[in-house]
Amino acid sequence: MAQLPANKAAWLSASKATPLEIGPAPYTSPGPHQIVVKNSALGINPVDWAKQLLGEALLGHISYPFILGADVAGTVVEVGEGVERFRAGDRVVATASAVCFNSSIEGAFQLYTVIREWLAAPLPDSITFEQASVLPLATFTASHGLFDTGYLGLDLPTVPARQFSDKRAVIITGGASAVGSNAIQLAVSAGYEVVSTASPKNFDYVKKLGAALVFDYKSDSVIDDISAAVKGLHLAGGFSIGDGSIELLAAVLAKHEGPSVNKFIALAGGKPKGDPIDPSVEVKFILLGPEAAGPDSVASNVYKSYLPDALANGQFVPAPEPFVVGKGLEKIQEAFGIQMQGVSAKKIVVSL
């Protein structure tokens, strides 16, 4: 019997334990419709350090010791029964779903991660592992909020992009963020005109991703400006990223003048200002539970039917740029600290 590879992980050993504990981890062979990925680069997300900082106040279903992390880019080393899309040696980008299922073997912060094959996509040689590792959780979150019928329920993205006979728009705030960068590209591929917000220094970046118009989220006239931009269009709702975005979107949606409006906000993150919003507007936080990561989910559709071709032909590009903190699991705790300080139009990454 062949010897299993030696695995190692950055463990969250107990509630609020700091720093992460670097130590041995079991190597787990894949079950049906699973693959094992040898990780080459890992993305860092706010939920990772927030879980360590807040303990049971966040993701209380998680049991310790636990392996966090959702962003994986690497090479397939083993495939489970029923897997037809991948074989050993394939380069992939994937969402690790440890948090969704309280399953440490599916955490990213280790050398070898078990991945559900429908949450992985082949990675072209033209894209580095570090570039790819910015995508997974941001793509997962954006897909669920944009396309799931429990949220905005937009038409799914296609290659080439969908074309509608009538003009449809969606407002995505925080366009320079990791989730925003992915949401813009997905919505454009789904055939929607995207109106976004950002700091003026990031306007060109957000437009390059496909946003038709970008407005300064700090401008006193931003609500009037966006309202004028979407006037007369079918408005498919709002995707909220960033502090104060709920109030901004609600104000625009409530007074929209056009053939149709979906008064719904999918909330990816950001603190509300606390101002009352129009009661006709529904706000729903994007929850990424087991169903969101299931084989029949919209994320599965995006990973299987959209990302392979879209990444290969450049219709969908890894964004934002990776900010590589260093190499090795030992760098993850340092990466947490850097991300806590905030970054603009970049995502924190650790190489392995």
ChimeraX attribute file (.defattr): number of C-alpha atoms within 10 A of each C-alpha:
attribute: neighborCount
match mode: 1-to-1
recipient: residues
	/A:1	3
	/A:2	4
	/A:3	5
	/A:4	10
	/A:5	13
	/A:6	11
	/A:7	16
	/A:8	17
	/A:9	26
	/A:10	27
	/A:11	25
	/A:12	23
	/A:13	18
	/A:14	15
	/A:15	19
	/A:16	16
	/A:17	14
	/A:18	13
	/A:19	15
	/A:20	23
	/A:21	18
	/A:22	17
	/A:23	12
	/A:24	14
	/A:25	18
	/A:26	15
	/A:27	18
	/A:28	15
	/A:29	17
	/A:30	21
	/A:31	16
	/A:32	12
	/A:33	17
	/A:34	22
	/A:35	27
	/A:36	26
	/A:37	30
	/A:38	24
	/A:39	26
	/A:40	21
	/A:41	27
	/A:42	33
	/A:43	30
	/A:44	26
	/A:45	23
	/A:46	11
	/A:47	16
	/A:48	18
	/A:49	21
	/A:50	16
	/A:51	19
	/A:52	21
	/A:53	15
	/A:54	14
	/A:55	16
	/A:56	14
	/A:57	10
	/A:58	13
	/A:59	15
	/A:60	11
	/A:61	11
	/A:62	21
	/A:63	16
	/A:64	13
	/A:65	14
	/A:66	23
	/A:67	28
	/A:68	32
	/A:69	27
	/A:70	28
	/A:71	27
	/A:72	35
	/A:73	33
	/A:74	28
	/A:75	23
	/A:76	24
	/A:77	20
	/A:78	18
	/A:79	24
	/A:80	19
	/A:81	11
	/A:82	11
	/A:83	16
	/A:84	10
	/A:85	14
	/A:86	20
	/A:87	15
	/A:88	13
	/A:89	13
	/A:90	17
	/A:91	25
	/A:92	23
	/A:93	29
	/A:94	30
	/A:95	30
	/A:96	30
	/A:97	30
	/A:98	23
	/A:99	23
	/A:100	20
	/A:101	14
	/A:102	19
	/A:103	17
	/A:104	27
	/A:105	26
	/A:106	26
	/A:107	28
	/A:108	31
	/A:109	33
	/A:110	30
	/A:111	25
	/A:112	30
	/A:113	30
	/A:114	28
	/A:115	27
	/A:116	25
	/A:117	26
	/A:118	25
	/A:119	24
	/A:120	29
	/A:121	27
	/A:122	22
	/A:123	23
	/A:124	18
	/A:125	9
	/A:126	10
	/A:127	14
	/A:128	16
	/A:129	25
	/A:130	25
	/A:131	24
	/A:132	29
	/A:133	33
	/A:134	32
	/A:135	28
	/A:136	28
	/A:137	25
	/A:138	23
	/A:139	26
	/A:140	25
	/A:141	20
	/A:142	27
	/A:143	28
	/A:144	27
	/A:145	31
	/A:146	30
	/A:147	22
	/A:148	18
	/A:149	12
	/A:150	12
	/A:151	21
	/A:152	22
	/A:153	16
	/A:154	19
	/A:155	16
	/A:156	21
	/A:157	24
	/A:158	21
	/A:159	16
	/A:160	14
	/A:161	18
	/A:162	15
	/A:163	14
	/A:164	10
	/A:165	6
	/A:166	9
	/A:167	14
	/A:168	20
	/A:169	24
	/A:170	26
	/A:171	29
	/A:172	29
	/A:173	31
	/A:174	29
	/A:175	32
	/A:176	28
	/A:177	22
	/A:178	26
	/A:179	28
	/A:180	31
	/A:181	28
	/A:182	28
	/A:183	28
	/A:184	33
	/A:185	26
	/A:186	29
	/A:187	29
	/A:188	24
	/A:189	24
	/A:190	22
	/A:191	22
	/A:192	29
	/A:193	24
	/A:194	24
	/A:195	24
	/A:196	28
	/A:197	27
	/A:198	24
	/A:199	17
	/A:200	14
	/A:201	12
	/A:202	17
	/A:203	19
	/A:204	13
	/A:205	19
	/A:206	29
	/A:207	18
	/A:208	12
	/A:209	24
	/A:210	21
	/A:211	25
	/A:212	17
	/A:213	17
	/A:214	28
	/A:215	20
	/A:216	18
	/A:217	21
	/A:218	12
	/A:219	10
	/A:220	9
	/A:221	12
	/A:222	17
	/A:223	19
	/A:224	12
	/A:225	15
	/A:226	21
	/A:227	19
	/A:228	13
	/A:229	15
	/A:230	24
	/A:231	16
	/A:232	15
	/A:233	19
	/A:234	21
	/A:235	25
	/A:236	23
	/A:237	27
	/A:238	30
	/A:239	31
	/A:240	31
	/A:241	24
	/A:242	20
	/A:243	16
	/A:244	18
	/A:245	25
	/A:246	27
	/A:247	19
	/A:248	21
	/A:249	26
	/A:250	26
	/A:251	17
	/A:252	24
	/A:253	26
	/A:254	18
	/A:255	13
	/A:256	22
	/A:257	17
	/A:258	12
	/A:259	11
	/A:260	13
	/A:261	19
	/A:262	17
	/A:263	23
	/A:264	21
	/A:265	28
	/A:266	25
	/A:267	21
	/A:268	21
	/A:269	17
	/A:270	14
	/A:271	12
	/A:272	14
	/A:273	12
	/A:274	9
	/A:275	9
	/A:276	9
	/A:277	16
	/A:278	14
	/A:279	10
	/A:280	11
	/A:281	17
	/A:282	15
	/A:283	20
	/A:284	16
	/A:285	13
	/A:286	21
	/A:287	15
	/A:288	16
	/A:289	12
	/A:290	15
	/A:291	13
	/A:292	22
	/A:293	22
	/A:294	16
	/A:295	16
	/A:296	11
	/A:297	18
	/A:298	23
	/A:299	27
	/A:300	23
	/A:301	17
	/A:302	25
	/A:303	23
	/A:304	18
	/A:305	17
	/A:306	22
	/A:307	25
	/A:308	19
	/A:309	19
	/A:310	20
	/A:311	19
	/A:312	16
	/A:313	13
	/A:314	10
	/A:315	20
	/A:316	22
	/A:317	19
	/A:318	23
	/A:319	25
	/A:320	25
	/A:321	18
	/A:322	21
	/A:323	19
	/A:324	19
	/A:325	16
	/A:326	16
	/A:327	15
	/A:328	17
	/A:329	23
	/A:330	17
	/A:331	18
	/A:332	28
	/A:333	17
	/A:334	15
	/A:335	21
	/A:336	20
	/A:337	11
	/A:338	13
	/A:339	18
	/A:340	12
	/A:341	7
	/A:342	11
	/A:343	12
	/A:344	13
	/A:345	21
	/A:346	18
	/A:347	23
	/A:348	25
	/A:349	29
	/A:350	25
	/A:351	20
	/A:352	20
